[in-house]
Amino acid sequence: MKNICLFERFSKIGFGLFFLLTAFGFMLSGMTVLPIFGFIFAVPLLMVSFYFFSAHLKKDCQIKESEQ
């Protein structure tokens, strides 16, 4: 089960970073080459990357707070 949680964490971070870097690439092209199309594609990709960064893990993979 520990390997599944590790895979889930890395895939969550990997997808988030991929979409974030892609969004930055479209923003850069929006400022230089394709002003309208770059920002049209960058904004949804930015929202998708924030979704992956804030997505919750399975209940078994969550870090549990110690009860005091």
C-alpha positions in Angstrom: 0.0 0.0 0.0 2.9 2.3 0.6 4.0 2.1 -3.0 0.5 3.0 -4.2 0.5 6.1 -2.0 4.0 7.1 -3.3 2.8 6.6 -6.9 -0.3 8.7 -6.2 1.7 11.5 -4.7 4.2 11.6 -7.5 1.6 11.4 -10.2 -0.4 14.2 -8.6 2.7 16.5 -8.4 3.8 15.4 -11.9 0.5 16.2 -13.6 0.3 19.5 -11.7 3.8 20.5 -12.7 3.2 19.5 -16.3 0.0 21.6 -16.6 1.7 24.5 -14.8 4.7 24.5 -17.1 2.5 24.2 -20.1 0.4 27.1 -18.9 3.5 29.2 -18.5 4.6 28.3 -22.0 1.3 29.4 -23.4 1.5 32.6 -21.3 4.9 33.3 -22.7 3.6 32.8 -26.3 0.6 34.9 -25.4 2.9 37.8 -24.6 5.2 37.4 -27.6 3.7 35.5 -30.6 0.0 34.7 -30.3 -1.5 37.3 -27.9 -5.1 36.0 -27.8 -4.7 32.3 -28.3 -1.8 32.0 -25.8 -3.9 33.4 -23.0 -7.1 31.5 -24.0 -5.1 28.2 -23.6 -3.1 29.3 -20.6 -5.9 30.2 -18.2 -7.7 26.8 -18.3 -4.4 25.0 -18.0 -3.5 27.1 -15.0 -6.8 26.2 -13.4 -6.2 22.5 -14.1 -2.8 22.6 -12.6 -4.2 24.2 -9.4 -6.8 21.4 -9.3 -4.1 18.7 -9.4 -2.1 20.5 -6.7 -5.1 20.8 -4.5 -6.6 17.4 -5.2 -7.0 15.2 -2.2 -5.3 11.8 -1.9 -7.1 8.6 -1.0 -8.1 8.4 2.6 -5.5 5.7 3.2 -2.7 7.9 1.8 -3.5 11.0 3.9 -1.1 12.1 6.6 -2.9 11.5 9.8 -2.6 14.0 12.6 -1.7 12.4 16.0 -4.5 12.6 18.6 -3.5 14.2 21.8 
